[in-house]
Amino acid sequence: LGWQPYVFRWLKSRMNFEISINAPKPQDTVKEIQDFINQHMETVLDFRRRECIELFPTTDICAVRSFTHMLDAVANPDAIQFTPNSLPFSPQAAGENYLPNIRMLCVFALMWSVGATLVEDSRRKFDVLIREIDSSFPSSDTGFEYFPDYRTQTWKPWEDHPEIQHQYQPPEETPYYELLVPTVDTVRYTVIVGQLVR
């Protein structure tokens, strides 16, 4: 049967969710997501199978489920903001930018689901494919180095995250082995995992 029946069922639940959050034009939103999946998912999964190396192998259905879970986590009014001073995900505040926000989040979810288990060299290959889907990424680094900014409809680098930009001051009397110095990786993974476990 493949992963398509799962997506068909998930899109129905996404429609109900869009209605429950009073999103503008829920039918258009679900159609946008469905079109995105129909246009890109099989191509991306096939590319991953043929051209990439994973740290640990994952099945197509696992990657698709990860995509839907990630999209449900970030395209949600209860989502954690990517930065403390960024706009929260809000269907009402987005207005005409709601569908572009959804498109950006689909790309973000695709990278961090299908591409999450790839080794560094394969991430660079995968990035070329992602840029064919969304050419708005800055030309430096891979798409994995960016997060969506709803205010400007652009991709912002994780290295500009406020937790990395300010000088780190460890809490007083914290034992050395309990210190966690903010880096691009720790901030990025804290935000992404935080989206999924809230």
Secondary structure, 3 states (H helix, E strand, C coil): CCCHHHHHHHHHHHHHHHHHCCCCCHHHHHHHHHHHHHHHHHHHHHHHHHHCCECCCCCHHHHHHHHHHHHHHHCCCCCCCCCCCCCCCCHHHHHHHHHHHHHHHHHHHHHHHHCCCECHHHHHHHHHHHHHHCCCCCCCCCHHHEEEECCCCEEEEHHHCHHHHCCCCCCCCCCHHHCCCCCHHHHHHHHHHHHHHC
